[in-house]
Amino acid sequence: MSKQKTIRVVQIASPIGRQGYQKKCLIGLGLNKINRTRVLPYNDSIFGMVKKVKHLVKYEIMD
């Protein structure tokens, strides 16, 4: 049984005044308020959204 990698994402800034796609990426990640945390499966689509809003979030890839 193999463990799937996960990524922990914490929102650290507000999307107010940012472009619309950045707010949509945060909503897609399940974030909408500062200091909200989500643990998500690590895959290319999730990591792509994290990279689009890397200035608004902190993230940590876990095993």
N, C-alpha and C positions, 0 to 999 in steps of 0.2 A: 504494500500500500504506500503510494507516494504522496507526500504532502504537497499541496499546491501553494505556490508563492502568493503572498498577499501584500497589499500596499496600504499603509495607514496615511490618511490625508486629513489635515487640519486647516480650516480656513482661518487666515490671519488678517485679512483685509477685506474691505467692502467693495463690491463691484459698482458702486455709485460713481457715475462719471466715466465709466469704461464703455467699451464697445459692446453691443448687444450679444455677440457670440460668446463673450467671456462670462456673462451672467448665465447664459444657457449652458455652458460647460459646467459651471458650479452647480446648477440645478441637476444636471445629468449625473454629477458625482454624488448627489444627495446632500449638498451643502447649501445653506441659505442664510446663515448667521455666523458672525465671528465666533471662533472657538468651537464650532461644531466639528466633530470627529467622525470619520467613517473608515471602516476597514473593508476593503474591496478586493476582489480577486485580481491578481496582477496579470494583465494581458495588454496587447498592443493598443486596443481601443481606449482602455482606461488610462494607460500611461500617456497616450496622445492628448487626451483631454487635460491631464495634469500638466503636461508641458505647455499647453496653451495658456494656462492660468498660474504658472509657476511663481509669479510675483504676488499672487493673492493667497497662496497656500504653502504649507510646509508638508513634506511627505517623507516617508520612511518605508523602504522595501524590506519586508520581513520574510523569513523562511516559513 
